[in-house]
Amino acid sequence: MENVIDDLISVIVPVFNVEQYLERCIQSLVKQTYRPIEIILVDDGSTDTSGIICDEWSGKDNRIRVVHKSNGGLSSARNSGIEVAKGTYFGFVDSDDFVSEDMYERLHTVIRLYNSDVACCSTVLFSNEDTLITSNKEPYTYEMDDLGFYSDCISCKNGNGVGVCNKLFKKEIFNDIRFKEGIYVEDYYTFPDIVDKIQRAVMISFPGYFYFQRSSGITRNFYRSSEKHIHDRLLGCNHNIEVLQKKSDSFKILLEHANVPRYLAISRIAGLCGTTNYKKQIKAIRKKLRSEIILILGSEYISRGVKRSYLMWFLCPPLYYTLYKINKRMIRG
């Protein structure tokens, strides 16, 4: 399918103190086989050389625009990028990750071919580039309605997920949606708002987005602010229920499965770090998790890894918390 010249893609990249990884990310974007893109680098108050690297790249490639702002967090940076984006389609890339050179060409092709609101590809998780493993299987493409899209994302089918970074969106999706600022679970919180806006989605099962797992990432540092992590996860779970349960009974059923990994994480954080403000909520969550063992272990929407963690937690919570803590220490080295 030929590219349509007017189909500018805006790729929004929040940048904060990632000088070690930023070059890799930007290079993967400037090498895109789809050429009509604008790369919006939002320097979110970096204190290292990240801002300088952004400015240097804007001098090398006129498709790169740089926004410098005071530090406000990932959601704030994404929102700043949305405000200045001019594209027909929006994409998001985190600055310590990178994408395949043909990711946006492939996503643009299928989103137009299927007249979809969003197109997705598979995400590959890695901790160093030597460990990158991708599938040799021929990619295949399929359509989804809003329920199918939600189902695919919460079950991480074909390397999909609730995050926005492996996706290409029609700009209209974000006409009145912004990422909630000041929380740790910005993708999961925003996800139901996006689902509520779409009618048709398309998935192409090729490895296009490469997600770098850093042991120092914000999703892993809950020891410093455990109560806020609990608060934000509860906020995300409740927002999913609030927005989507009204859509249909099928969504109500899927919500039961979608929140299980988050409820398990809340219980784990409380078990490892303790809590003073959410004792009643933690007790209710643990009671709910224990009462739904058949649903959870039989669910096609909950990953095997989550099921294994859940079963260990169900049988012996103290052992589960201890083993989790040991495992994270080993990952951090």
PyMOL commands that set and color helices and strands:
alter all, ss='L'
color gray80, all
select helices_A, chain A and resi 22-30+50-60+74-84+103-113+129-131+146-154+157-159+171-174+186-197+226-244+249-258+260-273+279-291+293-297+304-315+317-332
alter helices_A, ss='H'
color red, helices_A
select strands_A, chain A and resi 9-15+37-44+64-69+89-92+98-99+118-126+141-145+167-170+200-212
alter strands_A, ss='S'
color yellow, strands_A
deselect
rebuild
show_as cartoon
